[in-house]
């Protein structure tokens, strides 16, 4: 488990226990949009409160399954920023649409993490209730439609639908910002035409892959690519797959990533 996913899980569970053992915790930290200027701290604290064990369980499961891979992809500092911004943007959107509501829960933040996962791995299969397979991108579209419909019509009472939508919006804007400021576009253009020297070495060294200390989900992706090479040859890989695999195969005198 990655560092901030673990810390956030502990923080959420710890504060949930405090809600039921320390009088006044929920009342002091819950978010009421119309009182945002009087209680500004609640735009953050509300996302660590939960209305019951089921509410907590679903949010923590989403964080547990989606969070590690996203944190590993964008880094711990950016992951924490993504998580908090998603929760805050959920609070801000709720201010305009449900100003009198009393809102608590990490759903806005975890929805943001889920959106990031879907943007990075759109075709990844997610098992709903552990049974129904749905692509990550399709799941985002479905949950967006449900939240938008329920929020506008007022159905599904007791659920902060606009906090969910705000979480998606905040995460999307932050990821777009990262894309524009981190040189990612230039990087993608560069790898669209792989260096022939790197590609030649990769074709001969791909069996020497090193995965010591690598996250299990990353290992799964590397093994998927290796299986693809075994079945279809190195030429079947996309430019992105070649670049990804090169991080784990020694090229020239570069040390393998661990």
DRENRO-556412 format. One record per residue (C-alpha): residue number from 1; residue in one letter; chain; x, y, z. Coordinates in steps of 0.5 Angstrom, whole numbers, plus 500, padded with zeros to 3 digits. Layout:
<sites>
[NUM,A,A,[X,Y,Z]]
...
</sites>
This chain:
<sites>
[1,X,A,[500,500,500]]
[2,X,A,[503,507,498]]
[3,X,A,[504,512,504]]
[4,X,A,[498,517,503]]
[5,X,A,[493,512,502]]
[6,X,A,[495,508,508]]
[7,X,A,[495,515,512]]
[8,X,A,[488,517,509]]
[9,X,A,[485,510,511]]
[10,X,A,[488,511,518]]
[11,X,A,[485,518,519]]
[12,X,A,[478,516,516]]
[13,X,A,[478,510,520]]
[14,X,A,[481,514,526]]
[15,X,A,[476,520,526]]
[16,X,A,[470,515,525]]
[17,X,A,[471,512,531]]
[18,X,A,[472,519,535]]
[19,X,A,[465,521,532]]
[20,X,A,[462,515,536]]
[21,X,A,[467,516,542]]
[22,X,A,[468,523,543]]
[23,X,A,[461,528,544]]
[24,X,A,[461,534,539]]
[25,X,A,[466,531,534]]
[26,X,A,[461,531,528]]
[27,X,A,[458,537,530]]
[28,X,A,[464,541,530]]
[29,X,A,[467,538,524]]
[30,X,A,[461,537,519]]
[31,X,A,[460,542,513]]
[32,X,A,[454,546,512]]
[33,X,A,[455,550,506]]
[34,X,A,[452,557,508]]
[35,X,A,[456,557,514]]
[36,X,A,[463,556,510]]
[37,X,A,[465,563,512]]
[38,X,A,[464,562,519]]
[39,X,A,[466,555,519]]
[40,X,A,[472,555,514]]
[41,X,A,[475,549,516]]
[42,X,A,[470,544,515]]
[43,X,A,[471,544,507]]
[44,X,A,[477,540,509]]
[45,X,A,[474,536,516]]
[46,X,A,[468,534,513]]
[47,X,A,[471,529,508]]
[48,X,A,[474,525,514]]
[49,X,A,[467,524,517]]
[50,X,A,[462,519,515]]
[51,X,A,[455,517,517]]
[52,X,A,[455,510,518]]
[53,X,A,[460,504,517]]
[54,X,A,[457,502,510]]
[55,X,A,[459,509,508]]
[56,X,A,[466,509,511]]
[57,X,A,[467,502,508]]
[58,X,A,[465,504,501]]
[59,X,A,[469,510,501]]
[60,X,A,[475,506,504]]
[61,X,A,[474,501,499]]
[62,X,A,[475,506,493]]
[63,X,A,[481,509,496]]
[64,X,A,[484,502,497]]
[65,X,A,[483,500,490]]
[66,X,A,[484,506,486]]
[67,X,A,[489,510,491]]
[68,X,A,[495,506,491]]
[69,X,A,[496,506,483]]
[70,X,A,[494,513,482]]
[71,X,A,[499,515,488]]
[72,X,A,[505,511,484]]
[73,X,A,[503,514,478]]
[74,X,A,[503,522,480]]
[75,X,A,[507,521,486]]
[76,X,A,[505,522,493]]
[77,X,A,[505,530,494]]
[78,X,A,[501,530,488]]
[79,X,A,[496,525,490]]
[80,X,A,[495,528,497]]
[81,X,A,[493,535,493]]
[82,X,A,[489,531,488]]
[83,X,A,[485,528,494]]
[84,X,A,[484,534,498]]
[85,X,A,[482,539,492]]
[86,X,A,[477,534,490]]
[87,X,A,[474,534,497]]
[88,X,A,[474,542,497]]
[89,X,A,[471,542,490]]
[90,X,A,[466,538,492]]
[91,X,A,[464,542,498]]
[92,X,A,[465,549,493]]
[93,X,A,[460,546,488]]
[94,X,A,[455,544,494]]
[95,X,A,[455,551,496]]
[96,X,A,[452,553,490]]
[97,X,A,[446,548,489]]
[98,X,A,[445,545,497]]
[99,X,A,[447,551,501]]
[100,X,A,[443,548,507]]
[101,X,A,[445,541,507]]
[102,X,A,[449,538,512]]
[103,X,A,[455,534,509]]
[104,X,A,[460,529,511]]
[105,X,A,[464,524,508]]
[106,X,A,[470,522,503]]
[107,X,A,[466,521,497]]
[108,X,A,[468,527,493]]
[109,X,A,[475,526,495]]
[110,X,A,[475,518,493]]
[111,X,A,[471,520,487]]
[112,X,A,[476,525,485]]
[113,X,A,[481,519,486]]
[114,X,A,[477,514,481]]
[115,X,A,[477,519,476]]
[116,X,A,[484,520,476]]
[117,X,A,[484,512,475]]
[118,X,A,[480,512,470]]
[119,X,A,[484,517,466]]
[120,X,A,[490,514,467]]
[121,X,A,[487,507,465]]
[122,X,A,[480,508,462]]
[123,X,A,[480,501,459]]
[124,X,A,[481,497,466]]
[125,X,A,[476,493,468]]
[126,X,A,[472,494,475]]
[127,X,A,[468,489,478]]
[128,X,A,[462,492,481]]
[129,X,A,[459,488,487]]
[130,X,A,[465,484,485]]
[131,X,A,[461,481,480]]
[132,X,A,[459,486,474]]
[133,X,A,[465,488,470]]
[134,X,A,[465,495,467]]
[135,X,A,[471,499,464]]
[136,X,A,[473,505,469]]
[137,X,A,[471,510,464]]
[138,X,A,[464,507,463]]
[139,X,A,[464,507,471]]
[140,X,A,[465,514,471]]
[141,X,A,[460,516,466]]
[142,X,A,[455,512,469]]
[143,X,A,[456,515,476]]
[144,X,A,[456,522,473]]
[145,X,A,[450,521,470]]
[146,X,A,[447,518,476]]
[147,X,A,[449,524,481]]
[148,X,A,[447,529,476]]
[149,X,A,[440,526,475]]
[150,X,A,[439,525,482]]
[151,X,A,[442,532,484]]
[152,X,A,[438,536,479]]
[153,X,A,[431,532,481]]
[154,X,A,[432,531,488]]
[155,X,A,[432,524,488]]
[156,X,A,[436,519,492]]
[157,X,A,[435,524,499]]
[158,X,A,[441,524,504]]
[159,X,A,[447,523,498]]
[160,X,A,[451,529,497]]
[161,X,A,[451,528,489]]
[162,X,A,[454,535,488]]
[163,X,A,[460,533,492]]
[164,X,A,[461,527,488]]
[165,X,A,[460,532,482]]
[166,X,A,[465,537,485]]
[167,X,A,[470,531,486]]
[168,X,A,[470,529,479]]
[169,X,A,[471,537,477]]
[170,X,A,[476,538,481]]
[171,X,A,[480,532,480]]
[172,X,A,[479,533,472]]
[173,X,A,[482,540,473]]
[174,X,A,[488,539,477]]
[175,X,A,[490,533,472]]
[176,X,A,[489,538,466]]
[177,X,A,[493,543,470]]
[178,X,A,[499,537,471]]
[179,X,A,[499,535,464]]
[180,X,A,[500,542,462]]
[181,X,A,[505,544,467]]
[182,X,A,[509,538,467]]
[183,X,A,[511,537,460]]
[184,X,A,[507,531,459]]
[185,X,A,[505,533,452]]
[186,X,A,[512,534,450]]
[187,X,A,[514,528,453]]
[188,X,A,[508,524,449]]
[189,X,A,[510,527,443]]
[190,X,A,[517,525,444]]
[191,X,A,[515,518,445]]
[192,X,A,[511,517,439]]
[193,X,A,[517,516,435]]
[194,X,A,[521,512,440]]
[195,X,A,[529,512,439]]
[196,X,A,[531,507,435]]
[197,X,A,[537,505,439]]
[198,X,A,[533,504,445]]
[199,X,A,[528,500,441]]
[200,X,A,[533,496,439]]
[201,X,A,[536,495,446]]
[202,X,A,[529,493,448]]
[203,X,A,[528,488,443]]
[204,X,A,[534,484,446]]
[205,X,A,[534,486,453]]
[206,X,A,[526,485,455]]
[207,X,A,[527,478,458]]
[208,X,A,[532,482,463]]
[209,X,A,[526,486,467]]
[210,X,A,[527,488,474]]
[211,X,A,[521,488,478]]
[212,X,A,[525,489,485]]
[213,X,A,[521,493,490]]
[214,X,A,[515,495,485]]
[215,X,A,[508,495,487]]
[216,X,A,[504,489,485]]
[217,X,A,[499,493,480]]
[218,X,A,[505,495,476]]
[219,X,A,[508,488,476]]
[220,X,A,[501,486,473]]
[221,X,A,[502,491,468]]
[222,X,A,[509,489,466]]
[223,X,A,[507,482,466]]
[224,X,A,[502,483,461]]
[225,X,A,[507,487,456]]
[226,X,A,[511,481,457]]
[227,X,A,[506,476,455]]
[228,X,A,[504,480,449]]
[229,X,A,[511,480,447]]
[230,X,A,[511,473,448]]
[231,X,A,[505,472,444]]
[232,X,A,[506,477,438]]
[233,X,A,[513,479,439]]
[234,X,A,[516,486,441]]
[235,X,A,[513,489,434]]
[236,X,A,[506,489,437]]
[237,X,A,[508,494,443]]
[238,X,A,[505,501,443]]
[239,X,A,[510,507,444]]
[240,X,A,[507,508,451]]
[241,X,A,[508,500,452]]
[242,X,A,[515,500,450]]
[243,X,A,[517,506,454]]
[244,X,A,[514,503,460]]
[245,X,A,[517,497,459]]
[246,X,A,[524,501,458]]
[247,X,A,[524,503,466]]
[248,X,A,[525,496,468]]
[249,X,A,[530,493,463]]
[250,X,A,[537,495,463]]
[251,X,A,[539,500,457]]
[252,X,A,[546,502,456]]
[253,X,A,[549,503,463]]
[254,X,A,[543,505,466]]
[255,X,A,[541,502,472]]
[256,X,A,[534,499,472]]
[257,X,A,[528,502,476]]
[258,X,A,[526,499,483]]
</sites>
